[in-house]
């Protein structure tokens, strides 16, 4: 069991691990009961109260989010098809495999259906366990079949309650991380309050339940908490081993549940690399963490039938490069400041070159192209040349992949989170720069402290780790809005830790010549309590109003479409259409698809672009030939795409297709000089006129205000 107590000054040979808040800790310990028994009772009491509060706040957050989901959709009252339609886009695709496993006659047949799937992509057999991160759906379906709960809870509720239960774990992990950093559970309570009051910017679980990140982020938070504890100095051998086990398990589960795990862990590896290079983390512990990342990812690779995207990830190449470069440059951390700075720059260059070399070699051996769309997107996003690549532009034009909107900071400021975060970040950055300069100026045996006149500045390893973590993930969130949930949740942790940290207040008060142990105690407890009271006063009424506001799911056009497909088309019929809609078709009807939203496959991206020619300026015979090449029986056209107004000109789907096809875009505005007028009208508009060139290939069989379904002729 982990206990939280004031640290004593203990000498150690590990870099950065002998720093303690000397004066404050001594004075605080002098105030504690003198006997060892009383101190132990005080620690047990504090741990019990803090642990109880952590569990309660986690459960309350879970219930709160589940209630919001119920109130927003009236989920308990709507029909099963409406419940399934509420799992929009890729969420519906993932949930369909949970449903498929439950409907299989036996578990073995269910596994066989996933490994040899021929309904997700027509005319192709796909190993879904290799392609997608759906082991969580498999595990839940097994649990539901094995446990005697079928009479008491419906499958869909078992699924969504599991996700909301993970939110309880998520908030508890954030709470514990803040507690570990600050030494008081009050900071954990403040972190949890900030997480809830900033819900719009910290989570989207209540309306995107099956999304992969909602499975993965709780395990990521556990991993960060475990790493924070692991980086503490002088752990007992048993604590050391148990913490390593916790880091490994959480890393493995995080990697198993999200296809973007490698990119998040690459950011984490960069954090370790920066801190190790600056002597701010013990080298041995950094090596352990590199090894755990590699081991966890390779184990996931094995479970995913040697998924080539994992083997060709930058993370594996980077971690191997760092470990190799370390062996090549054994005297990296010796010499004068300029000498060490030169060695550090050379080390960075060696690691970068070796990473790119290894990654290119692996990708050539594996003929890997699964992640090339991501690098095309990044290249275009950061201004390394314009692109007409359809896949890259599809990402660039989505708001979720754009820059973080400015109004995000306005919302975060309303809860005082952003102000507190900037305050704590400024102080810790100054301390980190001072410590880094000190470490580079002296040998590795020197303490990780910096003497500024009469004041000593230090930074604990776990604080340094969380500092660089929040900075790098902050840059990621600023550049890509969808990744803000990784940053804002940690922002709650970091800001609350700083306000409750005796080291932060000690440094600040010493710098302004107001240092006093009583003032530190007053500041670290009074300010968080005042903020908690402010949050309760300002946001409690709004939360109660939100919980009392009742809505209902309403999408009659989509419900009508799904019911028609179920009643009027063969079970083996193949459907083409937009990725988002087809995920719902797969879930609600079980029909075979031509394409789907899981975009991490090069052949699927090519297929999707071909199917989307239904919204381009193409001849009916060309569209028919393309669709029939995928075995399509029915195609679904959506007015919301054909006449789209949500995006600006140049970012509408029809514009992206026109540009990729070399055609001029519709409407007023400029076109690139090399774009030409198309030789045919837009297919999705012209087909509705029922002209002979179109009716020869397509017959309309269903229509409502939103959707038009056409059956393809087979004799052309």
Legacy VTK file of the C-alpha trace (Angstrom):
# vtk DataFile Version 3.0
C-alpha trace
ASCII
DATASET POLYDATA
POINTS 716 float
0.000 0.000 0.000
1.320 3.443 -0.915
1.358 6.022 1.866
1.809 9.728 1.380
4.083 11.431 3.905
6.587 14.233 4.192
10.012 13.280 2.831
13.240 13.328 4.832
16.529 14.440 3.364
18.265 11.256 2.180
21.516 11.244 0.268
21.635 9.266 -2.949
23.932 8.810 -5.903
21.126 9.005 -8.454
20.851 12.219 -10.383
18.083 14.543 -9.183
16.829 12.164 -6.530
18.381 13.748 -3.450
16.411 16.956 -3.648
13.975 17.611 -0.808
12.096 20.628 0.372
14.476 20.897 3.315
13.317 23.771 5.481
9.607 23.230 4.829
9.624 19.510 5.483
11.607 19.876 8.705
9.268 22.540 10.003
6.154 20.647 9.029
7.455 17.442 10.591
8.204 19.314 13.812
4.525 20.196 13.988
3.456 16.567 13.686
3.067 14.456 16.847
6.468 13.526 18.169
5.928 9.823 18.592
6.352 7.413 15.703
3.009 5.793 16.490
1.128 9.069 16.199
2.822 9.878 12.913
1.856 6.485 11.581
-1.746 6.961 12.689
-1.778 10.403 11.061
-0.500 8.919 7.799
-3.071 6.111 7.874
-5.869 8.573 8.609
-4.776 10.886 5.776
-4.445 7.994 3.362
-7.866 6.600 4.345
-9.648 9.931 3.954
-7.842 10.750 0.700
-8.456 7.294 -0.759
-12.139 7.403 0.171
-12.534 10.833 -1.415
-10.759 9.567 -4.573
-13.129 6.612 -4.943
-16.201 8.730 -4.236
-15.278 11.502 -6.661
-14.488 8.920 -9.370
-17.824 7.149 -8.928
-19.759 10.419 -8.809
-18.113 11.553 -12.064
-19.054 8.254 -13.696
-22.688 8.548 -12.556
-22.796 12.185 -13.644
-21.625 11.389 -17.187
-23.941 8.357 -17.472
-26.878 10.512 -16.374
-26.049 13.165 -18.951
-25.999 10.476 -21.641
-29.368 9.134 -20.525
-30.951 12.584 -20.293
-29.629 13.645 -23.683
-30.940 10.629 -25.612
-33.579 9.099 -23.299
-31.523 5.995 -23.968
-33.622 3.728 -21.754
-36.811 4.476 -23.689
-35.774 4.517 -27.355
-35.827 1.489 -29.667
-32.804 -0.746 -30.179
-32.216 0.569 -33.708
-32.212 4.137 -32.355
-29.717 3.182 -29.659
-27.443 1.730 -32.301
-27.795 4.752 -34.588
-26.738 6.961 -31.654
-23.284 5.332 -31.937
-22.227 7.623 -34.759
-19.479 7.024 -37.357
-16.640 4.727 -36.236
-18.263 4.254 -32.820
-20.962 2.198 -34.500
-18.387 0.121 -36.355
-16.593 -0.865 -33.144
-19.805 -1.638 -31.302
-20.938 -3.847 -34.199
-18.137 -6.315 -33.407
-19.297 -6.571 -29.785
-22.772 -7.296 -31.127
-21.355 -9.780 -33.649
-19.522 -11.707 -30.921
-22.688 -11.910 -28.810
-24.759 -13.157 -31.755
-22.246 -15.870 -32.689
-23.452 -19.380 -31.758
-20.187 -20.085 -29.907
-17.152 -18.101 -28.830
-14.937 -19.985 -31.260
-17.244 -19.146 -34.145
-17.234 -15.540 -32.988
-13.422 -15.460 -33.027
-13.391 -17.133 -36.441
-15.798 -14.498 -37.757
-13.496 -11.715 -36.632
-10.306 -13.304 -37.955
-11.863 -14.209 -41.311
-14.304 -11.326 -41.783
-15.766 -10.784 -45.265
-18.569 -8.351 -44.407
-16.618 -5.276 -43.316
-14.996 -4.909 -46.737
-16.710 -6.512 -49.723
-14.804 -8.993 -51.884
-12.034 -9.110 -49.284
-11.301 -11.206 -46.194
-9.980 -9.091 -43.324
-8.454 -10.143 -40.016
-10.202 -7.594 -37.806
-8.130 -8.456 -34.745
-5.057 -7.543 -36.765
-6.460 -4.447 -38.454
-8.405 -2.837 -35.595
-8.069 -2.389 -31.842
-11.190 -4.318 -30.837
-9.890 -6.710 -28.179
-11.908 -4.733 -25.640
-15.133 -5.607 -27.478
-14.059 -9.248 -27.577
-13.280 -9.247 -23.852
-16.603 -7.597 -22.935
-18.598 -10.000 -25.098
-16.901 -12.972 -23.409
-17.637 -11.504 -19.976
-21.275 -10.923 -20.867
-21.691 -14.485 -22.127
-19.900 -16.073 -19.197
-21.251 -14.057 -16.276
-24.827 -14.783 -15.062
-26.033 -11.257 -15.796
-28.113 -11.652 -18.963
-31.376 -11.491 -16.997
-30.417 -8.300 -15.214
-28.693 -6.083 -17.776
-28.996 -5.663 -21.532
-25.840 -6.073 -23.662
-25.798 -2.400 -24.668
-25.968 -1.264 -21.036
-23.219 -3.665 -20.028
-21.094 -2.048 -22.732
-21.783 1.616 -21.967
-21.625 1.167 -18.186
-18.184 -0.379 -18.604
-17.038 2.766 -20.419
-18.551 5.045 -17.803
-16.921 2.876 -15.146
-13.568 3.478 -16.822
-14.215 7.200 -16.400
-14.298 6.607 -12.648
-10.865 4.987 -12.935
-9.683 7.858 -15.126
-10.635 10.564 -12.636
-9.238 8.538 -9.746
-5.900 8.188 -11.567
-5.755 11.952 -12.183
-6.543 12.512 -8.505
-3.762 10.161 -7.385
-1.189 11.720 -9.739
-1.860 15.177 -8.331
-1.747 13.773 -4.786
1.609 12.083 -5.418
3.102 15.272 -6.817
1.891 17.630 -4.103
1.815 15.415 -1.020
-1.803 16.281 -0.164
-5.049 14.755 -1.383
-6.574 18.248 -1.488
-4.829 18.785 -4.825
-6.361 15.562 -6.126
-9.810 16.827 -5.163
-9.158 20.109 -6.974
-7.930 18.231 -10.079
-11.129 16.154 -10.128
-13.321 19.240 -9.693
-11.543 20.965 -12.545
-11.934 17.875 -14.729
-15.711 17.872 -14.172
-16.300 21.622 -14.460
-14.288 21.695 -17.702
-16.071 18.612 -19.044
-16.557 20.094 -22.531
-12.791 20.256 -22.961
-11.659 17.246 -20.900
-13.851 14.435 -22.242
-16.434 13.586 -24.882
-17.333 10.145 -23.588
-21.042 10.867 -23.073
-21.668 11.261 -26.822
-18.878 9.137 -28.358
-18.935 6.175 -25.982
-17.195 3.406 -28.029
-14.451 5.730 -29.337
-11.013 4.164 -28.880
-9.645 7.040 -26.817
-12.367 6.536 -24.199
-11.003 3.040 -23.634
-7.366 4.064 -23.737
-7.069 7.319 -21.780
-7.950 5.819 -18.368
-5.031 3.396 -18.758
-2.808 6.251 -19.915
-3.703 8.175 -16.750
-2.873 5.122 -14.628
0.470 4.849 -16.404
1.305 8.499 -15.699
0.406 8.042 -12.024
2.603 4.937 -11.834
5.527 6.681 -13.568
5.153 9.630 -11.186
5.524 7.266 -8.226
8.298 5.266 -9.933
10.459 8.375 -10.356
10.500 9.018 -6.617
13.884 8.408 -5.007
14.788 5.455 -2.808
11.835 3.180 -3.465
11.829 -0.075 -1.555
12.577 -3.121 -3.775
9.013 -4.432 -3.499
7.515 -1.016 -4.306
9.949 -0.702 -7.218
8.872 -4.041 -8.721
5.157 -3.468 -8.174
5.357 -0.011 -9.734
7.164 -1.389 -12.779
4.422 -4.009 -13.087
1.736 -1.314 -12.906
3.522 0.739 -15.580
3.850 -2.288 -17.853
0.205 -3.401 -17.501
-1.175 0.117 -18.036
1.158 0.686 -21.017
0.107 -2.626 -22.552
-3.639 -1.951 -22.097
-3.271 1.586 -23.434
-1.467 0.260 -26.520
-4.008 -2.519 -27.024
-7.052 -0.267 -26.999
-6.083 2.638 -29.316
-4.598 2.616 -32.789
-2.837 5.950 -32.156
-0.999 4.581 -29.103
2.378 4.694 -30.858
2.158 8.435 -31.488
1.192 9.228 -27.892
3.973 7.051 -26.518
6.432 8.636 -28.946
5.638 11.957 -27.264
6.249 10.262 -23.929
9.559 8.851 -25.164
10.576 12.377 -26.217
9.821 13.548 -22.667
12.147 10.867 -21.290
14.820 11.676 -23.883
14.822 15.407 -23.061
14.992 14.866 -19.312
17.617 12.138 -19.557
19.782 14.333 -21.788
19.553 17.161 -19.250
20.357 14.880 -16.301
16.960 15.497 -14.719
15.961 11.826 -14.508
17.941 8.800 -13.317
19.342 7.052 -16.413
18.549 3.580 -15.065
14.884 4.381 -14.594
14.662 5.972 -18.031
16.053 2.770 -19.535
13.384 0.770 -17.710
10.666 2.990 -19.173
12.067 2.722 -22.714
12.119 -1.043 -22.313
8.545 -1.178 -21.027
7.326 0.857 -23.988
9.053 -1.470 -26.433
7.918 -4.640 -24.665
4.309 -3.499 -24.338
4.071 -2.431 -27.962
5.678 -5.622 -29.273
3.298 -7.731 -27.175
0.375 -5.850 -28.706
1.960 -6.444 -32.116
1.932 -10.188 -31.454
-1.715 -10.115 -30.316
-2.588 -8.179 -33.458
-1.053 -10.870 -35.642
2.149 -8.870 -36.260
0.431 -5.687 -37.355
2.914 -4.013 -39.707
1.872 -0.494 -38.653
3.177 -1.227 -35.148
6.439 -2.729 -36.370
7.005 0.276 -38.611
6.149 2.830 -35.928
8.474 5.710 -35.166
8.336 4.784 -31.481
10.127 1.467 -31.936
12.749 3.065 -34.189
13.259 5.980 -31.797
13.613 3.887 -28.635
16.060 1.513 -30.305
18.040 4.474 -31.637
18.291 6.086 -28.198
19.525 2.861 -26.599
22.074 2.308 -29.390
23.288 5.929 -29.272
23.786 5.644 -25.528
26.173 2.756 -26.059
28.055 4.658 -28.742
28.396 7.822 -26.630
29.373 6.565 -23.183
30.896 9.845 -21.937
27.896 11.976 -22.837
27.456 13.435 -19.344
30.987 14.578 -18.576
32.990 17.713 -19.293
32.473 21.464 -19.197
29.261 23.251 -20.179
30.253 23.866 -23.803
31.735 20.396 -24.080
28.549 18.771 -22.811
26.369 20.998 -24.974
28.325 19.919 -28.054
28.016 16.263 -27.057
24.292 16.743 -26.486
23.752 18.238 -29.941
25.766 15.410 -31.497
23.717 12.882 -29.515
20.496 14.471 -30.779
21.755 14.338 -34.365
22.812 10.673 -34.041
19.441 9.667 -32.550
17.497 11.543 -35.234
19.490 10.054 -38.132
19.411 6.565 -36.663
15.640 6.795 -36.071
14.927 7.814 -39.663
17.318 5.190 -41.006
15.810 2.341 -38.966
12.255 3.439 -39.728
12.868 3.601 -43.479
14.572 0.200 -43.481
11.696 -1.415 -41.552
9.065 0.155 -43.801
10.847 -0.959 -46.957
11.195 -4.512 -45.659
7.516 -4.629 -44.671
6.352 -2.566 -47.689
4.412 -0.478 -45.179
2.077 2.277 -46.390
-0.605 2.196 -43.691
0.453 5.423 -41.992
1.612 7.442 -45.008
-1.598 9.508 -44.950
-0.675 10.762 -41.469
2.706 12.039 -42.636
1.148 13.635 -45.723
-1.324 15.370 -43.424
1.448 16.581 -41.085
3.555 17.802 -43.999
0.684 19.841 -45.414
-0.507 21.054 -41.996
2.832 22.535 -41.000
3.360 24.297 -44.314
5.826 22.019 -46.086
4.041 22.493 -49.390
0.422 22.431 -50.518
-1.114 19.108 -51.409
-3.932 17.835 -53.563
-3.838 14.469 -51.885
-7.436 13.503 -51.118
-6.668 11.704 -47.841
-4.490 14.501 -46.443
-7.060 17.161 -47.359
-9.835 15.095 -45.802
-8.036 15.481 -42.467
-6.957 19.088 -43.025
-10.528 20.195 -43.628
-11.932 18.607 -40.481
-12.272 20.982 -37.554
-11.076 18.290 -35.140
-7.678 18.238 -36.875
-7.326 22.010 -36.989
-5.724 24.372 -34.493
-7.138 24.591 -30.996
-9.825 27.336 -31.016
-9.211 30.407 -28.888
-12.554 30.014 -27.088
-11.140 26.889 -25.438
-8.945 29.136 -23.290
-11.928 31.338 -22.457
-13.803 28.322 -21.083
-10.741 27.101 -19.175
-10.291 30.588 -17.731
-13.873 30.684 -16.450
-12.985 27.888 -14.015
-9.640 29.568 -13.153
-7.866 26.465 -14.469
-5.957 28.255 -17.219
-4.743 31.035 -14.896
-3.575 28.529 -12.285
-1.914 26.407 -14.961
0.057 29.337 -16.401
1.088 30.388 -12.891
2.418 26.920 -11.976
3.916 26.362 -15.433
5.869 29.630 -15.307
7.453 28.842 -11.945
8.331 25.240 -12.814
9.764 26.215 -16.217
12.063 28.745 -14.535
13.146 26.113 -12.023
13.670 23.546 -14.782
15.825 25.916 -16.847
17.943 26.726 -13.812
18.376 23.048 -12.935
19.167 22.120 -16.544
21.852 24.819 -16.707
23.296 23.621 -13.425
23.329 19.978 -14.574
25.063 20.812 -17.841
27.623 22.969 -16.052
28.753 20.296 -13.609
29.460 16.586 -13.617
26.837 13.895 -13.167
27.644 13.518 -9.485
26.361 17.014 -8.718
22.933 17.548 -7.224
20.046 18.596 -9.450
19.868 22.037 -7.893
20.778 25.544 -8.868
22.048 28.222 -6.499
20.709 31.671 -7.279
22.323 33.952 -4.755
21.120 32.682 -1.365
18.268 30.600 -2.792
18.459 26.993 -3.861
16.267 25.936 -6.789
15.499 22.288 -7.288
13.097 20.116 -9.231
12.112 16.616 -8.247
12.315 13.992 -11.021
8.568 13.277 -10.947
7.816 17.004 -11.195
10.250 17.400 -14.085
8.607 14.489 -15.911
5.099 15.938 -15.557
6.355 19.383 -16.563
7.820 18.276 -19.908
4.841 15.955 -20.415
2.359 18.822 -20.113
4.461 21.077 -22.370
4.793 18.565 -25.221
1.173 17.460 -25.065
0.215 21.127 -24.900
1.950 21.746 -28.218
0.170 18.686 -29.625
-3.225 20.002 -28.481
-2.541 23.494 -29.841
-1.720 22.048 -33.261
-4.509 19.438 -33.379
-7.769 20.100 -31.554
-8.745 16.427 -31.344
-5.737 15.786 -29.085
-6.745 18.413 -26.533
-8.257 15.762 -24.260
-4.763 14.417 -23.583
-3.626 17.867 -22.485
-6.581 19.382 -20.648
-6.945 16.447 -18.253
-3.250 16.646 -17.377
-3.600 20.420 -17.123
-6.034 19.824 -14.228
-3.424 17.627 -12.524
-0.514 19.990 -13.049
-2.319 23.161 -11.978
-3.773 21.581 -8.834
-0.400 20.077 -7.892
1.325 23.459 -8.157
-1.196 25.277 -6.002
-0.837 22.638 -3.263
2.920 22.098 -3.560
5.112 23.382 -0.702
8.122 23.510 -3.073
6.360 25.843 -5.528
5.234 28.245 -2.812
8.618 28.092 -1.084
10.424 29.077 -4.277
7.971 31.890 -5.034
7.984 33.333 -1.518
11.781 33.207 -1.305
12.135 35.020 -4.601
9.884 37.872 -3.388
11.492 37.848 0.075
8.328 36.782 1.921
9.385 33.277 2.870
7.856 31.893 6.031
6.855 28.319 6.829
3.463 29.440 8.087
2.811 31.385 4.904
3.599 28.280 2.823
1.129 26.234 4.850
-1.528 28.933 4.537
-1.041 29.382 0.783
-0.984 25.695 -0.164
-4.257 24.990 1.636
-6.234 28.230 1.563
-5.972 28.980 -2.169
-7.138 25.478 -3.315
-10.010 25.608 -0.790
-11.069 29.041 -2.039
-10.991 27.809 -5.644
-13.062 24.752 -4.695
-15.639 27.014 -3.021
-15.678 29.246 -6.107
-16.226 26.275 -8.428
-19.076 24.979 -6.266
-20.714 28.404 -6.099
-20.433 29.174 -9.811
-20.965 25.785 -11.467
-23.129 23.737 -9.109
-26.433 25.420 -10.181
-25.557 24.956 -13.835
-24.718 21.289 -13.326
-28.043 20.730 -11.568
-29.890 22.434 -14.419
-27.969 20.281 -16.883
-28.978 17.122 -15.037
-32.629 18.174 -15.019
-32.713 19.002 -18.734
-34.340 16.118 -20.618
-33.975 15.538 -24.361
-34.763 12.652 -26.695
-32.997 10.980 -29.614
-34.655 11.985 -32.888
-33.408 10.896 -36.291
-36.439 9.516 -38.159
-34.810 9.544 -41.598
-31.924 7.307 -40.549
-34.273 5.007 -38.611
-36.487 4.714 -41.697
-33.465 3.910 -43.865
-32.205 1.156 -41.541
-35.655 -0.394 -41.225
-36.051 -0.376 -45.003
-32.672 -2.055 -45.521
-33.537 -4.742 -42.979
-36.908 -5.417 -44.596
-36.234 -5.035 -48.323
-32.677 -6.124 -49.115
-30.956 -9.536 -49.074
-28.758 -10.351 -46.068
-25.736 -10.620 -48.375
-26.345 -7.330 -50.178
-23.338 -5.008 -50.502
-23.798 -1.301 -49.716
-21.689 1.688 -50.776
-21.842 5.213 -49.381
-20.106 7.533 -46.960
-17.818 5.998 -44.340
-19.825 7.444 -41.469
-23.188 6.144 -42.656
-21.920 2.695 -43.602
-20.679 2.108 -40.049
-24.307 2.480 -38.954
-25.468 0.193 -41.772
-23.053 -2.488 -40.556
-24.267 -2.191 -36.953
-28.005 -1.899 -37.560
-28.440 -4.277 -40.495
-25.372 -6.514 -40.682
-25.067 -5.897 -44.424
-21.707 -6.020 -46.231
-19.867 -2.727 -46.782
-17.559 -1.416 -49.475
-15.740 0.969 -47.098
-15.807 2.129 -43.471
-14.312 4.808 -41.129
-11.289 2.853 -39.862
-8.898 4.635 -42.197
-5.532 3.083 -41.248
-5.137 0.957 -44.390
-3.826 2.174 -47.746
-6.025 -0.091 -49.909
-9.119 0.968 -47.956
-8.249 4.633 -48.514
-7.996 4.020 -52.251
-11.314 2.177 -52.189
-12.992 4.995 -50.238
-11.803 7.581 -52.746
-13.199 5.439 -55.564
-16.582 5.036 -53.832
-16.752 8.770 -53.147
-16.800 9.438 -56.895
-20.591 9.333 -56.424
-20.163 12.937 -55.235
-17.746 13.931 -58.019
-18.273 14.998 -61.636
-18.129 11.617 -63.292
-20.067 9.795 -66.004
-22.699 7.278 -64.799
-20.982 4.380 -66.552
-17.674 5.243 -64.799
-19.309 5.387 -61.367
-21.177 2.148 -62.060
-17.965 0.390 -63.092
-16.133 1.592 -59.986
-18.916 0.506 -57.634
-19.401 -2.853 -59.298
-15.664 -3.536 -59.032
-16.280 -3.742 -55.277
-19.356 -5.922 -55.692
-21.784 -3.117 -54.819
-25.509 -3.889 -55.009
-26.870 -0.662 -53.507
-25.472 2.850 -53.165
-26.732 5.406 -50.625
-26.535 9.089 -51.543
-26.848 11.754 -48.825
-28.136 15.240 -49.546
-26.113 16.554 -46.595
-22.934 15.648 -48.523
-24.081 16.377 -52.054
-25.286 19.885 -51.107
-22.920 20.404 -48.183
-22.655 23.862 -46.629
-20.934 23.061 -43.333
-17.418 23.494 -44.702
-16.050 26.460 -46.610
-15.413 26.290 -50.338
-12.375 24.134 -50.980
-13.100 21.912 -47.998
-16.444 20.430 -48.970
-16.146 16.767 -49.888
-17.212 17.483 -53.449
-14.471 20.141 -53.698
-11.796 17.741 -52.444
-12.876 15.230 -55.084
-12.891 17.879 -57.818
-9.359 18.999 -56.897
-8.081 15.422 -56.733
-9.659 14.733 -60.141
-8.207 17.923 -61.667
-11.618 19.597 -62.020
-12.665 23.157 -61.204
-14.733 23.609 -58.063
-18.350 24.803 -58.023
-19.454 28.259 -56.954
-17.833 31.684 -56.908
-14.171 31.804 -56.030
-10.748 31.155 -57.460
-9.435 27.902 -58.891
-5.879 26.823 -59.526
-4.961 27.639 -63.146
-4.293 24.026 -64.081
-7.763 22.823 -63.014
-10.138 22.177 -65.920
-13.882 22.122 -66.440
-15.300 18.648 -65.923
-16.797 16.855 -68.885
-19.799 15.624 -66.859
-22.211 17.094 -64.303
-22.026 16.135 -60.646
-23.241 12.561 -60.321
-25.168 12.895 -57.033
-27.202 15.801 -58.465
-27.769 14.537 -61.987
-28.892 11.024 -61.005
-31.983 12.466 -59.310
-33.310 13.691 -62.686
-33.840 10.074 -63.778
-32.332 10.642 -67.213
-31.812 7.547 -69.437
-27.969 7.481 -69.128
-28.449 7.114 -65.373
-31.531 4.893 -65.193
-29.730 2.399 -67.422
-27.303 1.735 -64.582
-29.143 2.825 -61.417
-32.710 2.332 -60.188
-34.006 4.314 -57.227
-35.544 1.957 -54.653
-35.782 4.190 -51.572
-36.031 7.906 -50.862
-36.739 10.224 -47.952
-35.769 13.779 -47.048
-32.141 12.832 -46.361
-31.233 9.634 -48.213
-31.589 8.223 -51.746
-30.869 4.531 -52.292
-30.172 3.204 -55.787
-29.869 -0.383 -56.896
-27.104 -1.087 -59.409
-27.849 -3.020 -62.570
-25.809 -6.203 -62.969
-25.964 -6.631 -66.744
-23.833 -3.643 -67.731
LINES 1 717
716 0 1 2 3 4 5 6 7 8 9 10 11 12 13 14 15 16 17 18 19 20 21 22 23 24 25 26 27 28 29 30 31 32 33 34 35 36 37 38 39 40 41 42 43 44 45 46 47 48 49 50 51 52 53 54 55 56 57 58 59 60 61 62 63 64 65 66 67 68 69 70 71 72 73 74 75 76 77 78 79 80 81 82 83 84 85 86 87 88 89 90 91 92 93 94 95 96 97 98 99 100 101 102 103 104 105 106 107 108 109 110 111 112 113 114 115 116 117 118 119 120 121 122 123 124 125 126 127 128 129 130 131 132 133 134 135 136 137 138 139 140 141 142 143 144 145 146 147 148 149 150 151 152 153 154 155 156 157 158 159 160 161 162 163 164 165 166 167 168 169 170 171 172 173 174 175 176 177 178 179 180 181 182 183 184 185 186 187 188 189 190 191 192 193 194 195 196 197 198 199 200 201 202 203 204 205 206 207 208 209 210 211 212 213 214 215 216 217 218 219 220 221 222 223 224 225 226 227 228 229 230 231 232 233 234 235 236 237 238 239 240 241 242 243 244 245 246 247 248 249 250 251 252 253 254 255 256 257 258 259 260 261 262 263 264 265 266 267 268 269 270 271 272 273 274 275 276 277 278 279 280 281 282 283 284 285 286 287 288 289 290 291 292 293 294 295 296 297 298 299 300 301 302 303 304 305 306 307 308 309 310 311 312 313 314 315 316 317 318 319 320 321 322 323 324 325 326 327 328 329 330 331 332 333 334 335 336 337 338 339 340 341 342 343 344 345 346 347 348 349 350 351 352 353 354 355 356 357 358 359 360 361 362 363 364 365 366 367 368 369 370 371 372 373 374 375 376 377 378 379 380 381 382 383 384 385 386 387 388 389 390 391 392 393 394 395 396 397 398 399 400 401 402 403 404 405 406 407 408 409 410 411 412 413 414 415 416 417 418 419 420 421 422 423 424 425 426 427 428 429 430 431 432 433 434 435 436 437 438 439 440 441 442 443 444 445 446 447 448 449 450 451 452 453 454 455 456 457 458 459 460 461 462 463 464 465 466 467 468 469 470 471 472 473 474 475 476 477 478 479 480 481 482 483 484 485 486 487 488 489 490 491 492 493 494 495 496 497 498 499 500 501 502 503 504 505 506 507 508 509 510 511 512 513 514 515 516 517 518 519 520 521 522 523 524 525 526 527 528 529 530 531 532 533 534 535 536 537 538 539 540 541 542 543 544 545 546 547 548 549 550 551 552 553 554 555 556 557 558 559 560 561 562 563 564 565 566 567 568 569 570 571 572 573 574 575 576 577 578 579 580 581 582 583 584 585 586 587 588 589 590 591 592 593 594 595 596 597 598 599 600 601 602 603 604 605 606 607 608 609 610 611 612 613 614 615 616 617 618 619 620 621 622 623 624 625 626 627 628 629 630 631 632 633 634 635 636 637 638 639 640 641 642 643 644 645 646 647 648 649 650 651 652 653 654 655 656 657 658 659 660 661 662 663 664 665 666 667 668 669 670 671 672 673 674 675 676 677 678 679 680 681 682 683 684 685 686 687 688 689 690 691 692 693 694 695 696 697 698 699 700 701 702 703 704 705 706 707 708 709 710 711 712 713 714 715
